[in-house]
Amino acid sequence: MSAANTVSWFEIGAPDVEAAKAFYGPLFGWSFAPDGTYTMITAPGADRPSGGIFNTGANIPPYAVFVVQVPDVAATAARSEELGGKVVVAPMTLEDGMVIAYVTDPNGSMFSLFSPRSGR
């Protein structure tokens, strides 16, 4: 199972890379490093990047393709709103005990939060 606040790999397409960094950095503790026109993302405690930000400019609608495992979906969803995001689907518990929510960042990119069922 993944560590909290990490994913295997993901890409965020954002028309405003600085706004994306200002949102995701404080929300998950991520750090950023430029790599040409791409911005690499490293999660806390990771030894290498696990994703990146692609500057879409005005050519492509914003997107985010990832799911983040967090210790507390409701608390993280609430924090996302404090940082300018929006909860699109409120935290809910699925039949298997997994908790999920869907939120958007300030650019309008949607992503998902989840916590596995208790005991996993």
Secondary structure as the mmCIF struct_conf table of DSSP 4:
data_model
#
loop_
_struct_conf.conf_type_id
_struct_conf.id
_struct_conf.beg_label_comp_id
_struct_conf.beg_label_asym_id
_struct_conf.beg_label_seq_id
_struct_conf.end_label_comp_id
_struct_conf.end_label_asym_id
_struct_conf.end_label_seq_id
HELX_LH_PP_P HELX_LH_PP_P1 SER A 2 ALA A 3
TURN_TY1_P TURN_TY1_P1 ALA A 4 ASN A 5
STRN STRN1 THR A 6 THR A 6
BEND BEND1 SER A 8 SER A 8
STRN STRN2 PHE A 10 ALA A 14
BEND BEND2 PRO A 15 PRO A 15
HELX_RH_AL_P HELX_RH_AL_P1 VAL A 17 PHE A 28
STRN STRN3 SER A 31 ASP A 35
TURN_TY1_P TURN_TY1_P2 GLY A 36 THR A 37
STRN STRN4 TYR A 38 THR A 42
TURN_TY1_P TURN_TY1_P3 PRO A 44 GLY A 45
BEND BEND3 ASP A 47 ARG A 48
STRN STRN5 GLY A 51 ASN A 55
TURN_TY1_P TURN_TY1_P4 GLY A 57 ASN A 59
BEND BEND4 ILE A 60 ILE A 60
STRN STRN6 TYR A 63 VAL A 65
STRN STRN7 VAL A 67 GLN A 69
BEND BEND5 PRO A 71 PRO A 71
HELX_RH_AL_P HELX_RH_AL_P2 VAL A 73 GLU A 82
TURN_TY1_P TURN_TY1_P5 LEU A 83 GLY A 84
STRN STRN8 LYS A 86 THR A 93
TURN_TY1_P TURN_TY1_P6 GLU A 95 ASP A 96
BEND BEND6 GLY A 97 GLY A 97
STRN STRN9 VAL A 99 THR A 104
TURN_TY1_P TURN_TY1_P7 PRO A 106 ASN A 107
STRN STRN10 MET A 110 SER A 115
HELX_LH_PP_P HELX_LH_PP_P2 PRO A 116 ARG A 117
TURN_TY1_P TURN_TY1_P8 SER A 118 GLY A 119
#
